[in-house]
Amino acid sequence: MAHEYILWIATAAYALHMIEETIYDWHGWVRRVLKLQAEWNEFYMVNGFVIVLGISCAMIGWRQPMV
C-alpha cells in the first residue's frame, strides 16, 4: 500500500484540471474548435462521474488490483 497515494494525487490533479477548464472557458473552446454543441451540464455530469470513479479507484487502490 505504499503507492496508494499516487491514485489520490491523480484524482486531485483531475479536480484541478476541472477547475482549469472552467476558468479558461472550456465551453467556448469546445464550440469554437471542435464544433460540438456541448453544454455545461454535460461537463459537470461527466467530470462528476470521473471524480467519483477516481475516488472509488483510490479507495480500492492496490488492495484489490484485479477488480
C-alpha positions as CSV (number, residue, x, y, z in Angstrom):
1,M,0.0,0.0,0.0
2,A,3.0,2.3,-0.2
3,H,1.9,3.6,-3.6
4,E,-1.8,4.2,-2.8
5,Y,-1.1,8.0,-2.5
6,I,-0.5,8.1,-6.3
7,L,-4.2,7.4,-7.0
8,W,-5.2,10.2,-4.7
9,I,-2.8,12.6,-6.4
10,A,-4.2,11.6,-9.8
11,T,-7.8,12.3,-8.5
12,A,-6.7,15.6,-7.1
13,A,-5.0,16.5,-10.3
14,Y,-8.1,15.8,-12.3
15,A,-10.1,18.0,-9.9
16,L,-7.6,20.8,-10.5
17,H,-7.9,20.2,-14.3
18,M,-11.7,20.6,-14.0
19,I,-11.2,24.0,-12.3
20,E,-8.8,25.0,-15.1
21,E,-11.3,24.0,-17.8
22,T,-13.9,26.2,-16.0
23,I,-11.6,29.2,-15.6
24,Y,-10.4,29.1,-19.2
25,D,-13.9,28.7,-20.7
26,W,-14.0,25.1,-21.9
27,H,-17.5,25.6,-23.2
28,G,-16.4,28.3,-25.6
29,W,-13.3,26.4,-26.7
30,V,-15.2,23.2,-27.5
31,R,-17.8,25.0,-29.5
32,R,-15.2,27.1,-31.4
33,V,-12.5,24.5,-32.1
34,L,-14.3,21.1,-32.1
35,K,-17.6,22.4,-33.3
36,L,-19.5,20.4,-30.6
37,Q,-22.7,21.6,-29.0
38,A,-21.7,20.5,-25.5
39,E,-23.3,22.2,-22.6
40,W,-22.1,22.9,-19.1
41,N,-24.5,20.4,-17.5
42,E,-22.8,17.7,-19.6
43,F,-19.4,18.9,-18.5
44,Y,-20.4,18.7,-14.8
45,M,-22.0,15.3,-15.2
46,V,-19.1,13.7,-17.0
47,N,-16.5,15.3,-14.7
48,G,-18.5,14.4,-11.6
49,F,-18.6,10.8,-12.8
50,V,-14.8,10.8,-13.3
51,I,-14.2,12.2,-9.8
52,V,-16.5,9.5,-8.3
53,L,-14.6,6.9,-10.3
54,G,-11.3,8.3,-9.2
55,I,-12.2,8.3,-5.6
56,S,-13.5,4.7,-5.9
57,C,-10.4,3.6,-7.5
58,A,-8.2,5.4,-5.0
59,M,-10.1,3.8,-2.1
60,I,-9.7,0.3,-3.6
61,G,-6.2,1.0,-4.9
62,W,-3.5,-1.6,-4.6
63,R,-5.6,-3.6,-2.1
64,Q,-7.7,-5.1,-4.9
65,P,-5.7,-4.7,-8.1
66,M,-7.6,-7.4,-10.0
67,V,-11.1,-5.8,-9.5
